[in-house]
Amino acid sequence: MADAERTTTAMEPTLDPAEWIILALDRGDAEAALALVAAVPELRWVKVGLELFTAAGPAVVRELRRRGLRVFLDLKFHDIPATMAGACRSAARLGAELITVHACAGSEALAAAQAAAEEGAAEEGLGAPTLLAVTVLTSWDPDRFHRELAIEPPLETYAGQLAALAAAAGLNGAVCSPLEVARLRAALPRPFALVTPGIRPAGSDTADQRRVMTPAEAVAAGASRLVIGRPISGAADPAAAFAACCAELG
Ligand SMILES: O=c1ccn([C@@H]2O[C@H](COP(=O)(O)O)[C@@H](O)[C@H]2O)c(=O)[nH]1
């Protein structure tokens, strides 16, 4: 997509199933990440997370964009307002179209991050990225969540509160598990983006994910985009695994 075409409506649903899937490039170096990308030619979106960014830095984001891919920079910023703002400005200047921040950083930090991301993108002549507020990580199961964090409301209520906080601070999206999507979508209609990791095609290994759905279930529940990592990246044939996920959505 040409930079000039980018807008904050980047999260609107499309009819092309390949547009729904964001492949998590959880790899320890740029070479491995780029090899994975090359193995899945139909890819449109990739996610650069903590593992790859810590190893390969901004250069790998630039290279992915140079290859025509849309980048979700998933560094889950959680800090004081000035630091969140600076990080989001830099991420936006890199050309990331989706950027994660932790909702529990609070409204002042979220608003500062949103403003700085918009400014950073404009400085580069880019459309504004969509900031996604992480609610409750998909690796938490409700029992452990209550026991270890001593948070009283039900997990899905708490996730809804965090998403509402982010929306009130001016953000246009959130990350949640597919199990919370229907509830959050009722309160936060499109174009608010609800991006869901915790996606597992039927029969695949859930590994450390605790709140999961299949690709088709997540989209039916109201997800805007699906983040899928190991079910594709760990498959013997990643292109075939990606195609199977697309077929579920088509
Ligand atoms: O709540 C969250 C937020 C982010 N993630 C990230 O998504 C992918 C999921 O990978 P799988 O291999 O499909 O489990 C991974 O990069 C996480 O950092 C998440 O899982 N849950």
The ligand as a Gaussian input file, in Angstrom:
#p B3LYP/6-31G(d) Opt

LIG

0 1
 O       -2.320000     -10.803000      24.617000
 C       -1.433000     -11.032000      23.773000
 C       -0.716000     -10.029000      23.153000
 C        0.220000     -10.355000      22.210000
 N        0.471000     -11.630000      21.876000
 C        1.474000     -11.900000      20.827000
 O        0.847000     -12.569000      19.726000
 C        1.659000     -13.603000      19.232000
 C        0.925000     -14.909000      19.332000
 O        1.739000     -15.972000      18.861000
 P        1.251000     -17.482000      18.806000
 O        2.495000     -18.206000      18.385000
 O        0.138000     -17.565000      17.788000
 O        0.807000     -17.883000      20.177000
 C        2.971000     -13.552000      20.010000
 O        3.892000     -12.802000      19.244000
 C        2.628000     -12.793000      21.276000
 O        3.707000     -11.989000      21.721000
 C       -0.223000     -12.628000      22.490000
 O       -0.022000     -13.837000      22.204000
 N       -1.176000     -12.296000      23.409000

